[in-house]
Amino acid sequence: MVKVQKVYKIDIMHPTLFDLFFSFLKLGLTAFGGPAMVAYIRELAVQKKGWVDQRTFNEGVALAQIVPGPIAMHVAGFVGVKLRGIVGAITTYVAFALPAFLLMLFLSALYQKTSNLPQVISLFNGLKVIVVAIVANAFLSFTKSIVKSKVEFLIALASFILLLMGISPFLVLIFCFLFSQALFKDKPISLEILHTQSISLTGLLFLFFILFLGLILLYFFNPNLFQLSLMMVKINLFAFGGAYTALPLMLHEVVENMKLLDSKTFMDGIALGQVTPGPILITATFVGYLAYGLFGAILATIYVFAPSFVVYLLSTKIADRIRNNPIFLKGKRGILASFCALLLFACFKLGIAIDWNIIKLLFFVASLLVLYKGINILYVVVFGGILSFILFR
């Protein structure tokens, strides 16, 4: 039974939609590293702007771990919904993803017109090293604020070992949630009455209706685009544990089932997804563009992100009612500890994909140090990109 000590009222700043859009657009320009960007969203929304408090933000991260879809994008939408309702959620979600979409669209068009793109990708060798440094720095920052007891450390360590063994991240989350019920003891907590926006169920139903209506219209007017969009819906709703878990299913659907691309072309799209900001699921833009042009790219992008976004918004509606439930509170601690393991595992997976040498190792150490010292990630990526062009040409 949770004991309630005291009730605090917290006034949360309510920025304009314009402020939210450009703040997250700027963040989206440097959204390299997938889940690692959660730490940078926290830095913006909690530490710099004071838009949400740490406890509320942590709940958003925990919920993003449970539902399918890209974790960082969900957390961006969570900040928006807490500040400006469903319109705010759409604003931050779209702004955060827009740079990745536009860049992938450009690279997809370039890929279609030239056979020299592999040489262009080679210029991003240094940028890949910076991506690993970004993930490593996010791991250090997030772990320092989350892992504060031996139990949380053991959960994080066990999660990492399970991930190394090839256990599904979704199963790892279930493991952490269940065992946290026995491992954590109830502690007195302070309830917070947060002056934030709650998601409108009517608005959520309207958003679902728009997406569903789009599929119906495509079914009657363009069966090919309907099949593409429906495929992306299935991929998105099975993307538990982050976007990387959806890649095998996307490979199966795109290459083997629908035969939209051959395996080589699909893997080229994955490579482009690695060097663009945003989640790896942005590869859907590449698939849609090469298969059906601009409209294919737009629809593939919408339907590979939107369904899980609706699910996530629904989860925030439920969370308003269970935020002080002892089962949820314990489970949240376990899930957040496992998120630290996920960051470390992502760093490991990205690291082993790089052909390391002494220059790249020094480049990584330098990038990690400047990030750890608090240098703006935008400056690190821009300057690092210029330097990598010189070093790794």
Order of alpha helices (4+ residues) and beta strands (2+ residues): beta-alpha-alpha-alpha-alpha-alpha-alpha-alpha-alpha-beta-alpha-alpha-alpha-alpha-alpha-alpha-alpha-alpha
